[in-house]
């Protein structure tokens, strides 16, 4: 039995989770929310995390009803992510490891999402679609690695949604993507947008530029005048949100289905913050059912960044014999999913 405490703070959420032998004991989290039309900057995000993290550690210990002596390992997000927020989690993890005299493990953020998804859904060996604010990847496990079969070649899908939410001044509370999802349900007209799939990879930057020009004609690069009788079609914010979702989710379903065919898999697991989107889950479920497969997904407790996923992945690493010297307890903004040796899974 392993009892693990995990700290996640790679972006605008700071979370602490505690798990013991697969049982969830605590999963507490705070989100840094900025005003509508604004993103979150590394310095201000790190300050938010510093202000919240000690209280969250205390709350998690209280909720778990354990003493620090009962912990076997302290885990933190090593990367990928924004450096200043990551450093907050790493420094607190080092401090707790020293105070409580516990081993320390750095966990890959992406691996945390995957292992948490597998644990909650009981998916066996699925194709993984990992979609979040900073990452978009189609992944499959093989020979002690999570192999990346396809990914974004520019911005992540969550980043695309967040930036469009800022363009049309949607609230960041509880999250830009959630508010786009709700507004999209009111959409009536479909706006044709660039659909960019290149083999197994996707691109969202051109699509974002195109829909930004529709939302704000003053930013249109091509200023050529149209004939007087040519009227510009009028689209509501709801129409644009609906069209954006339908287009980018169709792109993601396409590359996921291609990976299923290549790997001869009949399971798909969606992880990451965007994975909470019910329309994405619906579209993916339809594709899976048409192939005789099954979709696995989680809700916002586990798909949005949380400390529990770091605690669980760290516990799996620890049980399989993975150890880390204290001198190696740094962070890295670019930490690829396929860099991690998966010692806890059998081929």
N, C-alpha and C positions, 0 to 999 in steps of 0.2 A: 504494500500500500504506500502511495506517495501523496503527501499533502503539499500543494504548491500554491504560492501567491504570485499573481501576474500583474504587471504594470504596463498599460498601453497608453501612449501619448504621442503618436506619430503625426497627428494632424490637429483638428480642432476639438477632439474629444479626449478627455483624460479619464481612464477607467482603472479600477482595481477589481480583480477577481480572485476567488479562492476555490480550489477544487480538490477533493480528496477521493482517491480511488474511483474517479469518474463521476462522483456525486457533486453537484453544484452546491456550494456552501454560501457563496456571496458573489454578487456581480453589480457593483455600483459604478456610476458614471456621471460626469458633468460635461456639458457642451458649451464651447465658446461661441456665442451668437452675435454677429455683427449687424448693424443697421441694413435695411433693404438697399440694394444697389452696391453694397461693399463686400469684398472678400475678407478673408482673415490673413493677416500678415504674421510672419514667423515670430517677431519680437513680442507682439502683443499676445499672440497665442501662448507663447512660453510663459509670459507673466500670469496669464489666466491659470495655466497648469500649476505654477508654483503656489498660487493662492489657494488652490483647491486640493492638492494632492495629499497633504498630511491629514486633512479632515476625512478624505476618502479612505485612506489606509485605516484610520481608526474606525470608520463606519463599517468597513469590510470585516475587520477583525471581530467587531461586535456582532454583526449579522451572522458571521460564520460560527459564533460561539466557541471559539478556540483561543488558545494562548499561543504566542509566537513560538514557544518551545516545541509545539506540535508540528510546525512547518518543517518540511524536508528540503525545500529549495525555493529561492527567490528568483523570479524570471522577469525580464523586461524586454520591450521591443528594441531590437538592435537596428532595425531598418527594414524596408525603405521608409522614407518620410521626410519631414521638415526638420533640419538639424536642431534648431533651438528647442522646440518642443520635445524632440527625442532625448535631448540631453537632460531635461528635467526628470524624465522617467529613469534614465540610466543613473543619474546622481543619487536619486532617492533609493533606487534598488541597491546600489553599492553601499549606501549608508545603512540600510536595513540589514543587509548581509553581514556587515561588520558588527553592528550592534547585537544582532541575534545569533551571530556566528553560524551562518548558514551558507551553503554553496550558492553560487550565482550563475545564471545562464542567460545569454542573449538569444532571443528568438526572432526568426524572420517573420515579419508582419503577415506576409502572404500565406506562409505555412500555417500560421495561427488561424487564419480564416478557414483554410481548407480542413485542418484537423478538427476545428470546432464544428464545422458543417457535417463532417463524417460522423462525429460523436453524437450530435443531436438527431440526425436523420437516419442513422444506421445504414447509410449508403455503403456499398461494398467496395467497388472499384470504378467510380464514375468518371466520365469526362467532366472536368470542372470549368465552369465559366466564372471567372473572378472579375467582378465589375465594381469599381469604387471611384472615389474622387481622384485618385492618383494612379490607378492601374486598370488595365483592360487586357485580360489574358485568357486563352483557352488552353487548358492544362490536362495532361494525363500522366499517371504514374507508370514508371517502367525502370527496372534495374536500379533501385535505390535513389531515384531522382524523380522530382516532379518536372516532367518535360513540357516546355512551352511550345505548343503547336501553332499558335497564332496570337497576335497581339496588336495593339494600336501602334501606328507608326508616327503618331504625333501626340495629341492630347488624349487623356483618358475620357471614358464616357461620362463619368461623374463630373469631371471638370467641364465638359461640354454643357451638361445640364446646368451646372452651377453658374457658369458664365452667361448662359442665356437668361437664367432667372434674374441676374443682375441687370442685364440689358433692358428687360421689361419691368424692372423694379418690383419683383416679387419678394415677399418677406423671407428672411433666413430662419424663421422660427416655425416649426422645429428644424426644418432643413429646406434648402431650395428645391432639391429633387422631389421631396414629398409634395411641396406646393405646386410644382409643375404637374405632377401626377394627378392631383385633385382637379386642377384647372383643365387638364386635358380631357377629363370626362365630360366637359361641357362643349367640347369642340364639335363643329358641324361640317366644316369644309376641310378637305385634305389639300394641303399645299405641296406640290411636287418639289422635293429637295434633292440635292446631290446624294447619290447612293454609291459609296466608295468602298468596295471590297476588292482587295488585291491578293488573290490566292487565299491564304489563311489569315491575312492581316486586314485591318480596317483603318480608316482615316476619318477624323471628325472635324478637323480644322476648317476645311473648305466649306463643309456643310454649315458650320457655325457662322462663318463669314456671310454666307448666302442668306441664311435666315435673319441675321442681324440687319442686313440691308432691307429685307422685307419689313421687319419690325420698325426700322428707322430709316425711311427713304433718304434722309439728308446725308446718310453715310454711304450712299450708292456710289460706287467707283465710276460706273459708266453713266456719264451725264448727258448722253445723246437724247435729244428731244423726241418724243413719240408724236405721231400724228394727233391732231386735236381731237379726233373722234375715238382715239384709243384710250379707254378708261383703265385706270389701275384697279385691279380687283381689291376689294376690301376684306381684310382678314382680322378677326378678333384675336386677342391674346390666347384665348382658349383654342382657336383653330391652329395657331402656331405651335402651342404646346402639344396638342394632339398629333400634329403632323411630325413634329420633331421626335416624339416618342415612337411613333409607328415606324419611322424610317430607320432610326438607329437600332431599335430592337430587332427589326427584320434583318439588319446586317449581322447582329450578334447571333441570331438564330441560325443564319446561313452558315457561318463559320463553325458553330458548335455542331451542327448536323454533319458537316463535312468531317470533323474530327471523330464523331461517332462512327461514321462509315469506315474511316481509315483504321480505327482501333477495334472495330467490330464490338462496340460497346452498346448496351441498351439502357444505360443509366446516365443522367445528367444531374450534377449538383451545382446550384447557383450560390455563390458566396460573395461577400463584400456589400457595402452600403447600398448600392443600386439594386442589389439582389432582393431587397425588400419590395421593390416595385411590383404591384400585383398584375399590371398589364404585361410586364416582361415575363413573369411567371406563367401567365395565361398563354402567351404566344409560344413559349418554350414547351409548355405542357402539351399543346396541340401538336407540335412537331414530334415530340417524343411518342405520343399515343399513335400517331400515324405510322411510326416506325416500329410499333410494338414495344416501346420502351417506357421508362418511368422517370418522372422529374422529382428531384429532392430539393427542398428549399426551406429556409427558416424565416422567423419573423425578426422584428427590429431588436429584440433582446440579444440576438446572437449574430445577425448579419452586419449590423452597424458596429464600428470599432468598439471593442470592449476588453477589459482586463482579463476576463475569463478565458478568452481564446488564447491569450499568451500563457496563462497559467496551465491550461490543458496541454498545449503543444509542448511547453517546457517540461511538464510532468512526463509526457511520452518520451521525450529526449532523455530525461534523467533516468527513467526506468530502463532504457536501452543501453545505458552506460556512457552517454555523452557527458563530458565535463568541460569546464572552461576555467582557465587561469584568471585570477582577479585582474592581472595586467591586461587581459584581452577584453575587458568590459567597456569597450568604446561603442560608438554608434557610427553608422554609415548611411548616408542618404540614398545611395544606390546599392541595393542588396537584392540581387536577382533570385527569383523563386528556384531556379534550377541550379543555384550555387550550393544549396543545402544537401548534404548527404543524409538520406532518410534511413536512419539506423533502426527505426522502430517498426518498419513494415516488412513483411515477407513477400517475396516475389512469387 
